[in-house]
Amino acid sequence: GKLVGEVVVKNGEEPALIAANGSPQPVPAVHVAAPVDTTGAGDSFNGAYLAARLAGHAPTEAVLRAHRVAAAVVQVRGALAPFETLRAAYED
């Protein structure tokens, strides 16, 4: 069978665990003192991670960008943050 070469497990505001071509390593999350609404945080993380990987970023950098986007999303009500907010978090 074919082996999976890359796995990322997000764990809320705890570090994400990434395993990519080697041993697993934690990647610290972005702490948000007072989240407003966690709706969409996981989907936002996934989308940012995939966008970063498709843009050529290494797995660890992609997780850092994904954490920032998820942190931005939980600071607004509803599942969608303004696009410019998300772009700024992704590119930070």
C-alpha positions in Angstrom: 0.0 0.0 0.0 0.9 3.6 -0.3 2.0 5.5 2.8 0.8 9.0 3.8 3.8 11.4 3.7 2.3 14.3 5.6 -0.1 14.5 8.5 -1.2 17.5 10.5 -3.4 17.3 13.7 -4.8 20.6 15.0 -5.7 20.6 18.7 -7.5 23.9 19.4 -5.2 26.4 21.0 -2.7 23.6 21.9 0.2 23.0 19.5 -0.6 21.2 16.3 1.3 18.0 15.6 2.9 17.7 12.2 4.5 14.6 10.8 6.1 15.2 7.4 8.8 12.9 6.1 10.1 12.1 9.6 9.2 12.2 13.2 6.3 14.2 14.6 6.9 17.7 15.9 4.6 20.1 17.7 4.0 23.6 16.2 2.7 26.1 18.8 -0.7 27.7 18.2 -1.5 31.4 18.4 -3.1 32.2 21.7 -6.3 34.2 21.5 -7.2 35.7 25.0 -10.9 36.0 24.4 -12.3 34.1 21.4 -15.6 35.5 20.1 -16.8 32.5 18.0 -14.9 29.3 17.1 -17.1 28.5 14.2 -15.0 27.9 11.1 -11.6 27.8 12.9 -10.8 24.2 11.8 -11.9 24.8 8.2 -9.9 28.1 8.1 -6.8 26.3 9.4 -7.2 23.5 6.8 -7.6 26.0 4.0 -4.7 28.2 5.0 -2.5 25.1 5.4 -3.3 23.8 2.0 -2.9 27.2 0.4 0.5 27.6 2.0 1.6 24.1 0.9 0.4 24.7 -2.7 2.3 28.0 -2.6 5.5 26.1 -1.9 5.9 26.7 1.8 7.4 24.0 4.0 5.0 22.1 6.3 6.0 23.9 9.5 5.6 27.4 7.9 2.3 26.3 6.5 1.1 25.3 10.0 2.2 28.7 11.4 0.2 30.5 8.7 -2.8 28.2 9.3 -2.6 28.9 13.1 -2.6 32.7 12.4 -5.6 32.5 10.1 -7.6 30.3 12.6 -6.7 32.8 15.3 -8.1 35.6 13.2 -11.3 33.7 12.5 -12.1 33.1 16.2 -11.9 36.8 16.9 -15.0 37.6 14.7 -18.6 36.4 15.0 -19.6 33.8 12.4 -17.6 31.4 10.3 -16.2 34.1 7.9 -13.8 36.9 8.7 -13.3 39.7 6.3 -11.0 38.7 3.5 -8.4 41.4 4.2 -8.2 40.2 7.9 -7.5 36.7 6.7 -5.0 37.8 4.1 -3.1 39.9 6.7 -3.0 36.9 9.1 -1.9 34.5 6.3 0.9 36.8 5.1 2.1 38.1 8.5 
